[in-house]
Amino acid sequence: MALRDKSIWILILFILSGIVVGGLIGKLAANVDALSWLAYEQEFGLSSPIELDLSVIKLTFGLIFKINIASIIGIILAVLIYKKI
């Protein structure tokens, strides 16, 4: 049986870094005509938050994902870099 040399936490860190850097590049590329396709984004999630009122505590749940083409490329690059390391 092969032992796992790499940690799943490092992979998660790489993926989150790829999302953030890709999102930043996508926002910066929105103003450049040749690279504007990187800024195409899709938003999905809960459009209005769900509220739970227990009279003692009020909880509000909401989650929205905004992902653009550059973020997807960042995720792919992060996974490839993770595999190389």
DOTIMI-766314 format. One record per atom (N, C-alpha, C, O, CB): residue number from 1; residue in one letter; atom name; x, y, z. Coordinates in Angstrom, 1 decimal, decimal comma. Glycine has a CB too. Layout:
N
   fise   drenmi   lovo       c1       c2       c3
    NUM        A     CA        X        Y        Z
...
***
This chain:
85
   fise   drenmi   lovo       c1       c2       c3
      1        M      N      0,8     -1,2      0,0
      1        M     CA      0,0      0,0      0,0
      1        M      C      0,9      1,2      0,0
      1        M      O      1,8      1,3      0,8
      1        M     CB     -0,9      0,0      1,2
      2        A      N      0,6      2,2     -0,9
      2        A     CA      1,4      3,4     -1,0
      2        A      C      0,9      4,4      0,1
      2        A      O     -0,2      4,5      0,4
      2        A     CB      1,2      4,0     -2,4
      3        L      N      1,9      5,0      0,7
      3        L     CA      1,6      6,0      1,7
      3        L      C      1,4      7,4      1,0
      3        L      O      2,1      7,7      0,0
      3        L     CB      2,8      6,1      2,7
      4        R      N      0,5      8,2      1,6
      4        R     CA      0,3      9,5      1,0
      4        R      C      1,4     10,5      1,5
      4        R      O      1,5     10,7      2,7
      4        R     CB     -1,1     10,0      1,3
      5        D      N      2,2     11,0      0,6
      5        D     CA      3,2     11,9      1,0
      5        D      C      2,7     13,4      1,1
      5        D      O      3,3     14,1      1,9
      5        D     CB      4,3     11,9      0,0
      6        K      N      1,6     13,7      0,4
      6        K     CA      1,2     15,1      0,3
      6        K      C     -0,1     15,2      1,2
      6        K      O     -0,9     14,3      1,3
      6        K     CB      0,9     15,5     -1,1
      7        S      N     -0,2     16,4      1,8
      7        S     CA     -1,4     16,6      2,7
      7        S      C     -2,5     17,2      1,9
      7        S      O     -2,3     18,0      0,9
      7        S     CB     -1,0     17,6      3,8
      8        I      N     -3,7     16,9      2,2
      8        I     CA     -4,9     17,4      1,6
      8        I      C     -5,0     18,9      1,9
      8        I      O     -5,6     19,7      1,1
      8        I     CB     -6,2     16,7      2,0
      9        W      N     -4,5     19,3      3,0
      9        W     CA     -4,6     20,8      3,4
      9        W      C     -3,8     21,6      2,5
      9        W      O     -4,1     22,8      2,2
      9        W     CB     -4,1     21,0      4,8
     10        I      N     -2,6     21,1      2,0
     10        I     CA     -1,8     21,8      1,1
     10        I      C     -2,5     22,0     -0,3
     10        I      O     -2,5     23,0     -0,9
     10        I     CB     -0,4     21,1      0,9
     11        L      N     -3,2     20,9     -0,7
     11        L     CA     -4,0     21,0     -1,9
     11        L      C     -5,1     22,0     -1,8
     11        L      O     -5,3     22,8     -2,7
     11        L     CB     -4,6     19,6     -2,3
     12        I      N     -5,8     22,0     -0,7
     12        I     CA     -6,9     23,0     -0,5
     12        I      C     -6,3     24,4     -0,5
     12        I      O     -6,9     25,3     -1,1
     12        I     CB     -7,6     22,8      0,8
     13        L      N     -5,2     24,6      0,1
     13        L     CA     -4,5     25,9      0,1
     13        L      C     -4,1     26,3     -1,3
     13        L      O     -4,3     27,5     -1,7
     13        L     CB     -3,2     25,9      1,0
     14        F      N     -3,6     25,4     -2,1
     14        F     CA     -3,2     25,7     -3,5
     14        F      C     -4,5     26,1     -4,3
     14        F      O     -4,5     27,0     -5,1
     14        F     CB     -2,5     24,5     -4,1
     15        I      N     -5,6     25,3     -4,1
     15        I     CA     -6,8     25,6     -4,9
     15        I      C     -7,4     27,0     -4,5
     15        I      O     -7,8     27,7     -5,4
     15        I     CB     -7,8     24,5     -4,6
     16        L      N     -7,4     27,3     -3,2
     16        L     CA     -7,9     28,6     -2,8
     16        L      C     -7,0     29,7     -3,3
     16        L      O     -7,5     30,8     -3,7
     16        L     CB     -8,0     28,7     -1,2
     17        S      N     -5,7     29,5     -3,3
     17        S     CA     -4,8     30,5     -3,9
     17        S      C     -5,1     30,7     -5,4
     17        S      O     -5,1     31,8     -5,9
     17        S     CB     -3,4     30,1     -3,6
     18        G      N     -5,3     29,6     -6,1
     18        G     CA     -5,6     29,6     -7,5
     18        G      C     -6,9     30,4     -7,8
     18        G      O     -7,0     31,1     -8,7
     18        G     CB     -5,7     28,3     -8,1
     19        I      N     -7,9     30,2     -6,9
     19        I     CA     -9,2     30,9     -7,1
     19        I      C     -9,0     32,4     -6,9
     19        I      O     -9,5     33,2     -7,7
     19        I     CB    -10,2     30,4     -6,1
     20        V      N     -8,3     32,8     -5,8
     20        V     CA     -8,1     34,2     -5,5
     20        V      C     -7,2     34,9     -6,6
     20        V      O     -7,6     36,0     -7,0
     20        V     CB     -7,4     34,3     -4,1
     21        V      N     -6,1     34,3     -7,0
     21        V     CA     -5,2     34,9     -8,0
     21        V      C     -5,9     34,9     -9,3
     21        V      O     -5,9     35,9    -10,0
     21        V     CB     -3,9     34,1     -8,1
     22        G      N     -6,6     33,9     -9,7
     22        G     CA     -7,4     33,9    -10,9
     22        G      C     -8,5     34,9    -10,9
     22        G      O     -8,7     35,5    -12,0
     22        G     CB     -8,0     32,5    -11,1
     23        G      N     -9,2     35,1     -9,8
     23        G     CA    -10,2     36,1     -9,7
     23        G      C     -9,7     37,5     -9,9
     23        G      O    -10,3     38,3    -10,5
     23        G     CB    -11,0     36,0     -8,4
     24        L      N     -8,5     37,7     -9,3
     24        L     CA     -7,9     39,0     -9,4
     24        L      C     -7,4     39,3    -10,8
     24        L      O     -7,6     40,4    -11,4
     24        L     CB     -6,7     39,1     -8,5
     25        I      N     -6,9     38,3    -11,5
     25        I     CA     -6,4     38,4    -12,9
     25        I      C     -7,7     38,7    -13,8
     25        I      O     -7,6     39,5    -14,7
     25        I     CB     -5,7     37,2    -13,4
     26        G      N     -8,8     38,0    -13,5
     26        G     CA    -10,0     38,2    -14,2
     26        G      C    -10,5     39,6    -14,1
     26        G      O    -11,0     40,2    -15,1
     26        G     CB    -11,0     37,2    -13,8
     27        K      N    -10,5     40,1    -12,9
     27        K     CA    -11,0     41,5    -12,7
     27        K      C    -10,1     42,5    -13,4
     27        K      O    -10,6     43,5    -14,0
     27        K     CB    -11,0     41,8    -11,2
     28        L      N     -8,8     42,3    -13,4
     28        L     CA     -7,8     43,2    -14,0
     28        L      C     -7,9     43,1    -15,6
     28        L      O     -7,7     44,1    -16,3
     28        L     CB     -6,4     42,9    -13,6
     29        A      N     -8,2     41,9    -16,1
     29        A     CA     -8,3     41,7    -17,5
     29        A      C     -9,6     42,1    -18,1
     29        A      O     -9,7     42,2    -19,3
     29        A     CB     -8,1     40,2    -17,8
     30        A      N    -10,6     42,5    -17,3
     30        A     CA    -11,9     43,0    -17,8
     30        A      C    -11,8     44,2    -18,6
     30        A      O    -12,6     44,4    -19,5
     30        A     CB    -12,9     43,2    -16,6
     31        N      N    -10,8     45,1    -18,4
     31        N     CA    -10,6     46,3    -19,1
     31        N      C     -9,8     46,2    -20,3
     31        N      O     -9,7     47,2    -21,1
     31        N     CB    -10,0     47,4    -18,2
     32        V      N     -9,1     45,1    -20,5
     32        V     CA     -8,3     44,8    -21,7
     32        V      C     -9,1     44,1    -22,8
     32        V      O     -9,7     43,0    -22,5
     32        V     CB     -7,0     44,0    -21,3
     33        D      N     -9,2     44,7    -24,0
     33        D     CA    -10,1     44,1    -25,0
     33        D      C     -9,7     42,7    -25,4
     33        D      O    -10,6     41,8    -25,5
     33        D     CB    -10,0     45,0    -26,2
     34        A      N     -8,5     42,4    -25,5
     34        A     CA     -8,0     41,0    -25,9
     34        A      C     -8,2     40,0    -24,8
     34        A      O     -8,3     38,8    -25,1
     34        A     CB     -6,6     41,1    -26,4
     35        L      N     -8,3     40,4    -23,6
     35        L     CA     -8,4     39,5    -22,5
     35        L      C     -9,7     39,6    -21,7
     35        L      O     -9,9     39,0    -20,6
     35        L     CB     -7,2     39,7    -21,5
     36        S      N    -10,7     40,3    -22,3
     36        S     CA    -11,9     40,5    -21,6
     36        S      C    -12,7     39,2    -21,4
     36        S      O    -13,5     39,1    -20,5
     36        S     CB    -12,8     41,4    -22,3
     37        W      N    -12,4     38,1    -22,2
     37        W     CA    -13,1     36,8    -22,0
     37        W      C    -12,7     36,2    -20,7
     37        W      O    -13,5     35,3    -20,3
     37        W     CB    -12,7     35,9    -23,2
     38        L      N    -11,6     36,5    -20,1
     38        L     CA    -11,2     36,0    -18,8
     38        L      C    -12,1     36,4    -17,7
     38        L      O    -12,2     35,8    -16,7
     38        L     CB     -9,7     36,3    -18,5
     39        A      N    -12,7     37,6    -17,9
     39        A     CA    -13,6     38,1    -16,9
     39        A      C    -15,0     37,6    -16,9
     39        A      O    -15,8     38,0    -16,1
     39        A     CB    -13,6     39,6    -17,0
     40        Y      N    -15,4     36,8    -17,9
     40        Y     CA    -16,7     36,3    -18,0
     40        Y      C    -17,0     35,5    -16,7
     40        Y      O    -16,3     34,5    -16,4
     40        Y     CB    -17,0     35,4    -19,2
     41        E      N    -18,0     35,8    -16,0
     41        E     CA    -18,3     35,1    -14,7
     41        E      C    -19,7     34,7    -14,6
     41        E      O    -20,6     35,2    -15,2
     41        E     CB    -17,9     36,0    -13,5
     42        Q      N    -19,9     33,7    -13,7
     42        Q     CA    -21,2     33,2    -13,4
     42        Q      C    -21,4     33,2    -11,9
     42        Q      O    -20,4     32,9    -11,2
     42        Q     CB    -21,4     31,7    -14,0
     43        E      N    -22,5     33,6    -11,5
     43        E     CA    -22,8     33,7    -10,1
     43        E      C    -24,0     32,7     -9,8
     43        E      O    -25,0     32,7    -10,5
     43        E     CB    -23,2     35,1     -9,7
     44        F      N    -23,8     31,9     -8,7
     44        F     CA    -24,8     31,0     -8,3
     44        F      C    -24,8     30,8     -6,8
     44        F      O    -23,7     31,0     -6,1
     44        F     CB    -24,7     29,6     -9,0
     45        G      N    -25,9     30,5     -6,2
     45        G     CA    -26,0     30,3     -4,8
     45        G      C    -27,4     30,8     -4,3
     45        G      O    -28,3     30,8     -5,0
     45        G     CB    -24,9     31,1     -4,0
     46        L      N    -27,4     31,2     -3,0
     46        L     CA    -28,7     31,7     -2,5
     46        L      C    -28,8     33,2     -2,7
     46        L      O    -27,9     33,9     -2,2
     46        L     CB    -28,7     31,4     -0,9
     47        S      N    -29,7     33,6     -3,5
     47        S     CA    -29,8     35,0     -3,9
     47        S      C    -30,3     35,8     -2,7
     47        S      O    -29,9     37,0     -2,5
     47        S     CB    -30,7     35,2     -5,1
     48        S      N    -31,2     35,2     -1,9
     48        S     CA    -31,6     35,9     -0,6
     48        S      C    -31,3     35,0      0,5
     48        S      O    -31,5     33,8      0,5
     48        S     CB    -33,2     36,3     -0,7
     49        P      N    -30,7     35,6      1,6
     49        P     CA    -30,3     34,7      2,7
     49        P      C    -31,4     34,1      3,4
     49        P      O    -32,6     34,6      3,5
     49        P     CB    -29,4     35,6      3,7
     50        I      N    -31,2     32,9      4,0
     50        I     CA    -32,1     32,2      4,8
     50        I      C    -32,0     32,6      6,3
     50        I      O    -30,9     32,6      6,8
     50        I     CB    -32,0     30,6      4,7
     51        E      N    -33,1     33,0      6,9
     51        E     CA    -33,0     33,5      8,3
     51        E      C    -33,7     32,5      9,2
     51        E      O    -34,8     32,0      8,9
     51        E     CB    -33,6     34,9      8,4
     52        L      N    -33,1     32,2     10,3
     52        L     CA    -33,7     31,4     11,4
     52        L      C    -33,8     32,2     12,6
     52        L      O    -32,7     32,5     13,3
     52        L     CB    -32,8     30,1     11,6
     53        D      N    -35,0     32,5     13,1
     53        D     CA    -35,2     33,4     14,3
     53        D      C    -35,7     32,5     15,4
     53        D      O    -36,8     31,9     15,3
     53        D     CB    -36,2     34,5     14,0
     54        L      N    -34,9     32,3     16,4
     54        L     CA    -35,2     31,5     17,6
     54        L      C    -35,6     32,4     18,8
     54        L      O    -35,6     31,9     19,9
     54        L     CB    -34,0     30,6     17,9
     55        S      N    -35,8     33,6     18,6
     55        S     CA    -36,2     34,7     19,6
     55        S      C    -35,1     35,0     20,5
     55        S      O    -35,1     36,0     21,1
     55        S     CB    -37,4     34,2     20,3
     56        V      N    -34,2     34,1     20,7
     56        V     CA    -33,0     34,4     21,6
     56        V      C    -31,8     34,7     20,7
     56        V      O    -31,0     35,5     21,0
     56        V     CB    -32,7     33,2     22,5
     57        I      N    -31,8     34,0     19,6
     57        I     CA    -30,7     34,2     18,6
     57        I      C    -31,3     34,2     17,2
     57        I      O    -32,2     33,4     16,9
     57        I     CB    -29,6     33,1     18,8
     58        K      N    -30,7     35,0     16,4
     58        K     CA    -31,2     35,1     15,0
     58        K      C    -30,0     34,7     14,1
     58        K      O    -28,9     35,4     14,1
     58        K     CB    -31,7     36,5     14,6
     59        L      N    -30,1     33,7     13,3
     59        L     CA    -29,1     33,2     12,4
     59        L      C    -29,5     33,5     11,0
     59        L      O    -30,6     33,3     10,5
     59        L     CB    -28,9     31,7     12,6
     60        T      N    -28,5     34,0     10,2
     60        T     CA    -28,7     34,2      8,8
     60        T      C    -27,7     33,4      8,0
     60        T      O    -26,5     33,5      8,2
     60        T     CB    -28,6     35,8      8,5
     61        F      N    -28,2     32,7      7,0
     61        F     CA    -27,3     31,8      6,2
     61        F      C    -27,4     32,3      4,8
     61        F      O    -28,5     32,6      4,3
     61        F     CB    -27,7     30,3      6,3
     62        G      N    -26,2     32,5      4,2
     62        G     CA    -26,2     32,9      2,8
     62        G      C    -24,9     32,4      2,1
     62        G      O    -23,8     32,5      2,8
     62        G     CB    -26,4     34,4      2,6
     63        L      N    -24,9     32,1      0,9
     63        L     CA    -23,7     31,6      0,2
     63        L      C    -23,9     31,9     -1,3
     63        L      O    -24,8     31,4     -1,9
     63        L     CB    -23,5     30,1      0,5
     64        I      N    -22,9     32,6     -1,8
     64        I     CA    -22,9     33,0     -3,2
     64        I      C    -21,5     32,7     -3,8
     64        I      O    -20,5     33,1     -3,2
     64        I     CB    -23,4     34,4     -3,5
     65        F      N    -21,5     32,0     -4,9
     65        F     CA    -20,2     31,7     -5,6
     65        F      C    -20,2     32,6     -6,8
     65        F      O    -21,1     32,6     -7,6
     65        F     CB    -20,1     30,2     -5,9
     66        K      N    -19,1     33,3     -7,0
     66        K     CA    -18,8     34,0     -8,3
     66        K      C    -17,5     33,5     -8,8
     66        K      O    -16,4     33,6     -8,2
     66        K     CB    -18,7     35,6     -8,0
     67        I      N    -17,6     32,8    -10,0
     67        I     CA    -16,4     32,2    -10,5
     67        I      C    -16,3     32,7    -12,0
     67        I      O    -17,3     32,8    -12,7
     67        I     CB    -16,5     30,7    -10,5
     68        N      N    -15,1     33,0    -12,4
     68        N     CA    -14,9     33,5    -13,7
     68        N      C    -13,9     32,5    -14,4
     68        N      O    -13,3     31,6    -13,8
     68        N     CB    -14,3     34,9    -13,8
     69        I      N    -13,6     32,7    -15,7
     69        I     CA    -12,8     31,9    -16,5
     69        I      C    -11,4     31,9    -15,9
     69        I      O    -10,7     30,8    -15,9
     69        I     CB    -12,8     32,3    -18,0
     70        A      N    -10,9     33,0    -15,5
     70        A     CA     -9,5     33,1    -15,0
     70        A      C     -9,4     32,3    -13,7
     70        A      O     -8,3     31,7    -13,4
     70        A     CB     -9,1     34,5    -14,7
     71        S      N    -10,5     32,2    -12,9
     71        S     CA    -10,4     31,4    -11,6
     71        S      C    -10,4     29,9    -11,9
     71        S      O     -9,7     29,2    -11,3
     71        S     CB    -11,7     31,7    -10,8
     72        I      N    -11,1     29,5    -13,0
     72        I     CA    -11,0     28,1    -13,4
     72        I      C     -9,6     27,8    -13,9
     72        I      O     -9,1     26,7    -13,5
     72        I     CB    -12,1     27,8    -14,5
     73        I      N     -9,0     28,6    -14,6
     73        I     CA     -7,6     28,4    -15,1
     73        I      C     -6,7     28,4    -13,9
     73        I      O     -5,8     27,6    -13,8
     73        I     CB     -7,2     29,5    -16,1
     74        G      N     -6,9     29,3    -12,9
     74        G     CA     -6,1     29,3    -11,7
     74        G      C     -6,2     28,0    -10,9
     74        G      O     -5,3     27,5    -10,3
     74        G     CB     -6,5     30,4    -10,8
     75        I      N     -7,4     27,4    -10,8
     75        I     CA     -7,6     26,1    -10,1
     75        I      C     -6,9     25,0    -10,8
     75        I      O     -6,2     24,2    -10,2
     75        I     CB     -9,1     25,8    -10,0
     76        I      N     -7,0     25,0    -12,2
     76        I     CA     -6,3     24,0    -12,9
     76        I      C     -4,7     24,1    -12,7
     76        I      O     -4,1     23,1    -12,5
     76        I     CB     -6,6     24,1    -14,4
     77        L      N     -4,2     25,3    -12,8
     77        L     CA     -2,8     25,5    -12,6
     77        L      C     -2,4     25,1    -11,2
     77        L      O     -1,3     24,6    -11,0
     77        L     CB     -2,4     27,0    -12,9
     78        A      N     -3,2     25,4    -10,2
     78        A     CA     -2,9     25,1     -8,8
     78        A      C     -2,8     23,6     -8,6
     78        A      O     -1,9     23,1     -7,9
     78        A     CB     -3,9     25,7     -7,8
     79        V      N     -3,7     22,8     -9,2
     79        V     CA     -3,6     21,4     -9,1
     79        V      C     -2,4     20,8     -9,8
     79        V      O     -1,8     19,9     -9,3
     79        V     CB     -4,9     20,8     -9,7
     80        L      N     -2,1     21,4    -11,0
     80        L     CA     -0,9     20,9    -11,7
     80        L      C      0,4     21,2    -10,9
     80        L      O      1,3     20,4    -10,9
     80        L     CB     -0,8     21,6    -13,1
     81        I      N      0,5     22,4    -10,3
     81        I     CA      1,6     22,7     -9,5
     81        I      C      1,7     21,8     -8,3
     81        I      O      2,8     21,4     -7,9
     81        I     CB      1,6     24,2     -9,0
     82        Y      N      0,5     21,5     -7,7
     82        Y     CA      0,5     20,6     -6,5
     82        Y      C      1,1     19,2     -6,9
     82        Y      O      1,8     18,6     -6,1
     82        Y     CB     -0,9     20,5     -6,0
     83        K      N      0,7     18,8     -8,1
     83        K     CA      1,2     17,4     -8,5
     83        K      C      2,7     17,4     -8,8
     83        K      O      3,3     16,4     -8,6
     83        K     CB      0,4     17,0     -9,8
     84        K      N      3,2     18,6     -9,3
     84        K     CA      4,6     18,7     -9,5
     84        K      C      5,5     18,7     -8,3
     84        K      O      6,6     18,2     -8,2
     84        K     CB      4,9     19,9    -10,3
     85        I      N      4,9     19,2     -7,2
     85        I     CA      5,7     19,4     -5,9
     85        I      C      5,7     18,1     -5,2
     85        I      O      6,3     18,0     -4,1
     85        I     CB      5,0     20,4     -5,0
***
